[in-house]
């Protein structure tokens, strides 16, 4: 399962960021998105192209292409 499979306000745990390129993974880790982090999908905006996530009280927006590569699981 990946972030694009989540429903609005669903809470999941990040399993893997390995499919993303290394530089982007480092940027995500700087804002708290890392393996085992708990993420909440707040909204899907811009006609499904952007995903608004909350991680550790920080809201970030990622592109659909990147959300497809972040694996998550139920907690």
Protein Blocks (a to p, Z undefined) as FASTA:
>chain_A
ZZklpcehiacddfbfklpcfklmmmmmmnopaghiacddfbdcehhiaccddeehiacd
ddfklmmmmccddZZ
